[in-house]
Amino acid sequence: MTRFFGPFRASFAAALLGLSIPVLVTGCTKSMTFPLTSATPSYNESPIQLTAGQFRPVVFVSQVMDDRQSNIAGAVGSVTFQSGQGLHQFVHQELEGQLSSGGVPLSRSEADARSQSNSTREVVARIRSVNYGGATSLLHKTVAGVNLLISVSDESGRPVFAQTYFGQSSRGRALATSENGGELMAQAVQEAVAKAVRDTKFRASVGL
C-alpha cells in the first residue's frame, strides 16, 4: 500500500505545484476604483450682468478627452492596473469642484452657459499620460502620476489658454488593491488640477 500511494502523493503534489506557479507569475488585472472628489461643484442658475450689455464669463467643463493609447496605468508587482472611465469622471468632477470652490461661475453645459451670459468659457481636460507602479505590493513605495492638458476657449471657439499640469502621489507599502490604486491616482489628479486653478494665467482665461 505504501509503495502505491508514495509515488501517487509525490505526483499529486507536483501537479498542484505546477498549477500554482502560473497563477503567481502571471498575476491579474484590476480596474482602479476612485473615491469621491474633494470639492462638490455648485452651478450658476441665473445670468450674471456686470454692466449694461456686459456679463461675467460663465464656465462649463466639457467631456474629458484621453490621448493615451490604452487604459493601462502600470503595475504593482505582478498586478496590472487599468484607469478608464472612472478616471475620466474623476478628472471632470474634480475640475468642476475646484473651479466652483475658486469662485468661478460654473454651468452644467454649454447651453446653460449661453443662456446666462454672452461671454462663456469652455474648459477641456485631456489626459496626456498616466503612470502607476511599485516593485511589489507590500515592501516598496507605490507611485502614481498624471499629466493633464487644460485648455480654455471663448464663446467663439477661439483658444485662449493651454497648459500641461503634472500631479503625483505616493505611499509606502500600499497593497495592490483597486481602492488603493484609485485613491493614489485621485490624489495625483487633485494636485494637477490644483496647480491649474492656482495658475494666474489660467485664472485670467476663465475671467477671474
C-alpha positions as CSV (number, residue, x, y, z in Angstrom):
1,M,0.0,0.0,0.0
2,T,2.8,2.4,0.9
3,R,4.6,1.6,-2.4
4,F,1.4,2.5,-4.3
5,F,0.5,5.8,-2.5
6,G,4.1,7.1,-2.2
7,P,4.6,7.8,-5.9
8,F,0.9,9.0,-6.1
9,R,1.4,11.6,-3.4
10,A,4.6,12.8,-5.0
11,S,3.0,13.2,-8.4
12,F,-0.1,14.8,-6.9
13,A,2.0,17.4,-5.1
14,A,3.9,18.1,-8.2
15,A,0.7,18.6,-10.1
16,L,-0.6,21.1,-7.6
17,L,2.7,22.9,-7.6
18,G,2.6,23.1,-11.4
19,L,-0.9,24.6,-11.2
20,S,0.0,27.2,-8.7
21,I,3.1,28.6,-10.3
22,P,1.4,30.2,-13.4
23,V,-1.1,32.0,-11.0
24,L,1.8,33.5,-9.0
25,V,3.7,34.5,-12.1
26,T,1.1,35.9,-14.4
27,G,-0.8,38.0,-11.7
28,C,-4.0,39.7,-12.7
29,T,-5.5,43.0,-14.0
30,K,-7.6,45.3,-11.8
31,S,-9.6,48.5,-12.6
32,M,-8.9,51.4,-10.2
33,T,-11.9,52.4,-8.0
34,F,-12.0,56.1,-7.5
35,P,-13.1,57.9,-4.3
36,L,-15.4,60.9,-4.1
37,T,-13.9,64.2,-5.3
38,S,-12.5,66.7,-2.8
39,A,-15.0,69.5,-3.7
40,T,-18.6,69.4,-4.8
41,P,-19.5,71.9,-7.5
42,S,-22.3,74.4,-7.3
43,Y,-23.8,75.6,-10.6
44,N,-24.8,79.1,-11.5
45,E,-28.5,79.3,-12.4
46,S,-29.1,82.9,-13.4
47,P,-27.5,85.5,-15.7
48,I,-24.5,87.4,-14.3
49,Q,-24.5,91.0,-15.5
50,L,-21.6,93.3,-14.7
51,T,-22.7,96.5,-16.5
52,A,-25.1,97.3,-19.3
53,G,-24.6,94.8,-22.1
54,Q,-21.7,93.1,-20.3
55,F,-21.8,89.8,-18.5
56,R,-19.2,87.9,-16.5
57,P,-17.9,84.8,-18.3
58,V,-19.8,81.6,-17.3
59,V,-17.6,78.5,-17.5
60,F,-18.6,74.9,-18.5
61,V,-16.3,71.9,-18.4
62,S,-16.6,69.6,-21.4
63,Q,-16.1,65.9,-21.5
64,V,-12.6,64.8,-20.6
65,M,-10.5,63.6,-23.6
66,D,-8.0,60.8,-23.3
67,D,-4.9,60.9,-25.5
68,R,-3.5,57.6,-24.2
69,Q,-3.2,54.5,-26.5
70,S,-4.6,52.2,-23.7
71,N,-6.2,52.3,-20.3
72,I,-3.2,50.6,-18.7
73,A,-1.9,52.7,-15.9
74,G,1.0,50.5,-14.8
75,A,1.7,47.6,-12.4
76,V,2.5,46.9,-8.8
77,G,4.4,43.7,-8.6
78,S,2.6,41.3,-10.8
79,V,-0.8,43.1,-10.6
80,T,-1.6,45.4,-13.6
81,F,-3.9,48.3,-13.2
82,Q,-6.3,50.0,-15.6
83,S,-7.7,53.5,-15.3
84,G,-10.5,54.2,-17.8
85,Q,-13.9,55.8,-17.5
86,G,-13.6,56.1,-13.7
87,L,-10.5,58.3,-14.2
88,H,-12.4,60.4,-16.8
89,Q,-15.3,61.0,-14.4
90,F,-13.0,61.9,-11.5
91,V,-11.0,64.4,-13.6
92,H,-14.2,66.1,-14.8
93,Q,-15.8,66.2,-11.3
94,E,-12.6,67.4,-9.6
95,L,-12.1,70.1,-12.2
96,E,-15.7,71.3,-11.7
97,G,-15.4,71.2,-7.9
98,Q,-12.2,73.1,-7.7
99,L,-13.3,75.7,-10.2
100,S,-16.6,76.2,-8.3
101,S,-14.7,76.5,-5.0
102,G,-12.4,79.0,-6.5
103,G,-15.2,81.4,-7.3
104,V,-15.8,80.6,-11.0
105,P,-19.5,80.9,-12.2
106,L,-20.0,77.3,-13.3
107,S,-22.6,75.9,-15.6
108,R,-23.6,72.3,-16.3
109,S,-23.5,72.6,-20.1
110,E,-22.7,75.0,-23.0
111,A,-26.4,75.6,-23.5
112,D,-26.9,76.6,-19.9
113,A,-23.8,78.9,-20.0
114,R,-25.0,80.7,-23.1
115,S,-28.4,81.2,-21.5
116,Q,-26.7,83.0,-18.6
117,S,-24.1,85.2,-20.3
118,N,-23.0,86.5,-23.7
119,S,-19.4,85.6,-22.5
120,T,-18.7,81.9,-22.0
121,R,-15.6,79.8,-21.5
122,E,-15.2,76.1,-22.3
123,V,-12.6,74.2,-20.2
124,V,-11.3,70.9,-21.6
125,A,-9.1,68.5,-19.8
126,R,-7.0,66.0,-21.9
127,I,-5.3,63.1,-20.2
128,R,-1.9,63.0,-21.8
129,S,-0.3,60.3,-19.7
130,V,-0.7,58.2,-16.6
131,N,1.8,56.2,-14.6
132,Y,1.4,53.9,-11.7
133,G,3.7,51.4,-10.2
134,G,5.7,49.7,-7.5
135,A,8.2,46.9,-7.3
136,T,6.0,44.8,-5.1
137,S,2.6,45.1,-3.5
138,L,4.0,45.0,0.1
139,L,7.6,46.1,0.6
140,H,8.2,49.1,-1.8
141,K,6.7,52.5,-2.3
142,T,3.9,52.9,-4.9
143,V,3.8,56.0,-7.0
144,A,1.0,57.5,-9.1
145,G,1.3,60.3,-11.6
146,V,-0.8,62.0,-14.3
147,N,-0.3,64.7,-16.9
148,L,-3.3,66.8,-17.8
149,L,-3.5,69.3,-20.6
150,I,-6.0,72.0,-19.6
151,S,-7.3,74.3,-22.3
152,V,-9.8,77.2,-22.4
153,S,-11.8,78.5,-25.4
154,D,-14.0,81.6,-25.5
155,E,-17.6,81.9,-26.8
156,S,-16.5,81.9,-30.4
157,G,-14.4,78.8,-30.0
158,R,-11.1,80.7,-30.1
159,P,-8.4,79.1,-27.9
160,V,-7.3,81.5,-25.2
161,F,-5.2,79.2,-23.0
162,A,-3.5,75.8,-22.9
163,Q,-1.0,74.4,-20.3
164,T,0.0,70.9,-19.1
165,Y,0.0,70.2,-15.4
166,F,1.6,67.2,-13.6
167,G,0.4,65.7,-10.4
168,Q,1.9,62.9,-8.3
169,S,1.3,61.0,-5.1
170,S,3.0,58.1,-3.4
171,R,2.5,55.7,-0.5
172,G,4.8,53.2,1.2
173,R,3.9,49.6,1.4
174,A,0.5,50.0,-0.3
175,L,-1.5,46.8,-1.0
176,A,-2.2,46.2,-4.7
177,T,-6.0,46.8,-4.5
178,S,-8.4,48.6,-6.8
179,E,-9.3,51.1,-4.0
180,N,-5.6,52.0,-3.1
181,G,-4.8,52.4,-6.8
182,G,-7.8,54.7,-7.3
183,E,-7.0,56.7,-4.2
184,L,-3.4,57.3,-5.2
185,M,-4.3,58.3,-8.7
186,A,-7.1,60.6,-7.4
187,Q,-4.5,62.4,-5.2
188,A,-2.3,62.9,-8.3
189,V,-5.3,64.3,-10.2
190,Q,-6.2,66.7,-7.4
191,E,-2.6,68.0,-7.3
192,A,-2.6,68.6,-11.1
193,V,-6.0,70.3,-11.1
194,A,-5.0,72.5,-8.1
195,K,-1.9,73.7,-10.0
196,A,-4.2,74.8,-12.8
197,V,-6.7,76.6,-10.6
198,R,-3.8,78.5,-8.9
199,D,-2.2,79.4,-12.2
200,T,-2.7,83.2,-12.7
201,K,-2.8,82.8,-16.5
202,F,-5.5,80.1,-16.3
203,R,-7.5,82.1,-13.8
204,A,-7.4,85.1,-16.1
205,S,-8.5,83.0,-19.0
206,V,-11.8,82.0,-17.2
207,G,-12.5,85.5,-16.0
208,L,-11.0,85.6,-12.5
